Structure formats: structure tokens, C-alpha cells
Amino acid sequence: MSRRKRMIIIVFLSAIAIVIFGMASWDGAFLKTKYNIAEDKYDIEKNIMSEEEFQLIRGGIASSSSHNMQPWKIKIQDENTFSLYADKDKTLPIIDPENQQLLMSLGTFIGSVKETAKKKGLDMDVQYAPIYTSEKLNLIATFQILGQAESKVDGITSATQGMKKETPKLEEEVILDFMETPLKGYQKLWIMEEQKLLLQEYLLKGTMMEGGNQKATEELLQIFRFTKWAKNQYRYGLSLNTMPPALRMFVEPLVGASQEWECFGKNSVTAFKQRLKNEKAYMIISLENPTPSDYIRVGEALSFLGLHTEGYTIKPAVQLMEPLEGMNEVYSEMKETFGIQGEVMLILGFTERGTGYHDSVRHQVMDIIIQ
């Protein structure tokens, strides 16, 4: 290759690099990451809430939520009292028209706040508000700190504390016993090893239906799209701000394709297939004629279980319960195959927690405070 051609190629590649760098810089890719919860310190909050309230709310934010909705709003009443509201901007009318996923996500927040209070040695009272779905789920619960209390260790924690295992073991009977109190009267079905692949086939069918449905996928894009803080203040997903600056510089100009619903749907199915490879066991929770309060209760139980099952990450699969075209047939067949009574509320997948565990927190405390 002649020297002149090499110079042209170098100039061309340099120009591309400059354009990419300029685009990323102009669009804010080098802004400091907003979502790092480790940097969320009790600072500006001290003018609004007590430190105990800050710690409890911070614990609630760390809870899981369906489709990473994180639909939480908090109103500070006084230095010992705060209330949880549903974030109306997080509803999903296509895949969650009855707000069942939303309610479970609110339940996980409540459960995490309760567990945080135990760890902090705080005695706390929780008052649940009536749920009016016609009013888009306004007030959900009010928390009041009553004072200091002795920390209590529950059965499942004491059974696993101090046990260092290279390969953690799921203690099925212990987990069932642990779930009996918060979910008394609910059906809790473990999927045996020989049936796991069959359940995974149903889960994959549901995910493919969701990923192939344009309206559903476009709705989910509002949550999972690549974006930055200023552009997506209350729609937290796979933000560019969670990436290292050097990587963001090159990724940002290329993410436009991921905004197309078909591309996003295919990527979601691919990611779910990988998830299925890693999941070791499943539990299905169902109930006859569940009420809105039951979905909050199941969310709380999910939060308790996730915090007390050592060595495993627990993720809900909700696609089969979504009212999309063709989904009911798959859902009904799955229920008949496994002899499930009532309405399926949650399908929980258990994955061994490795060094690659991803923290999906997208909020800091002040982001969800109602001023």
C-alpha cells in the first residue's frame, strides 16, 4: 500500500473517531454517572427527612421490580413517617393493564423497607391503604418508625449463616417453610429437575410472543432503551450512564438501531435464552381469585426470599401472565401440564449468584421524593 493511501485511511479513520468523540461529548456521554447508589449519601436529604428514613428508603430502592419498572414515589410526612405512592408514569397498559406487575413491584419495595428496618434494629409500623385501581393506585402504604427494637434472625437466615459453599444448595423445604408465613394459603409449587426444560419451553414461548408484539415491545422500550439521565429521568433502564466513559463514547452513536422494536424484541429473546441456561430451579406461586392486595403481598414475599436465599439471585418471569395475542393458550396449557390451581401470580427462577451479579438500581433517594 502506498504512503498516500495509508495517509488517506489514517485521516479517514481519525475523522470518524473525532466525529464519534464529538457526538458523545456534545450529547453528554461524559457526564458523571447519576445512578451509583453507593454515592447516594445522607446530605441534601437531611433538610427533608431523618437519617433513619433515608436508610429505609434507600433499602427500598434496592429491591427488584418487574421489567425493572421501579414505580416508586415517596412523600415525607414527618421525621418518623413517610408514605409510598405508585408512580403513575410507570404503568404498562399493554402488558400490564390490571397493574399486577406494578403492584408486585410496590410490594418488593415494602418488603425491602421492612427488612432494612430489621437490620437497622428499628421497630416500624406499616399501614396499608385501600387500593383503587380506577384511581391509578394513589397511596399504597405508610411507614412509621416507632423506635429501636432488637434485631431478629429468621429461620432461613439462621440455616444458612456462616456456611461457605463453593456450590450453594437450594434448600427447597426450608424455603417453602420460610414462605408459608407470608404466603399462607397460596399454592407454592417447586418444578422438579425432570420438568424444568418443559417449563422453560413455555417461558421461552411467552417471551417470544412478547418480543414479537410491536405494541408490547415499544412499550417496554420506554423503560429499557439506552438513554441518559436528562432524557429519561423517570424511565430507568439500560442507561448509557451505567457504562464506563470510554465505552460510552463508542456505544452511544450506535444505539439507535436498538431503538427499533424488532431489534429490541430479538435482543430480549436472546438475553432470555441465556438466562434460561443459568437458572437452576423454579417456583410457581398461584392463588384462586387474587385481589390487588395479594399482588402486593406476593411482591413482599419475593423481596424477603431474595434477601434471605444465600448464593442465589431470584428473578420473576411474568410474560405468560401478559394478555397478549396467543398468550392465553400457552398459559392455559402450562397450567394444565403442571396441575396448577388458581391464577399464576409469579414464576420465580433461581440462578447461582456469581461475581458477575448486576445491580440494576436506577434511582437515588431524592429522585423518588414527592416535593
Protein Blocks (a to p, Z undefined) as FASTA:
>chain_A
ZZklmmmmmmmmmmmmmmmmmmmmmnopmgccfklmklmccfklmmmbcfklmmmmmmmm
mpccehhlopaccddfblmbccddddfklpcfklmmnommmmmmmmmmmmmmmmmmmmno
pacddddddddfknoopafbdcddfbdcdddddfklmmmgopacfbacddfklmmmmmmm
mmgoiacddddfklmmmmmmmmmmmmmmmmmmmklmmmmmmmmpccdfklmmmlccddfk
lpcfklmmmmmmmmmmmmpmklmmmmmmmmmmmmmmmpmbdcddddehiafklmmmmmmm
mmmmmmmmghiacdddfklmpccehklmmmmmmmmmnopghjdfbdcddddddfklccfb
fbdfklmpcZZ
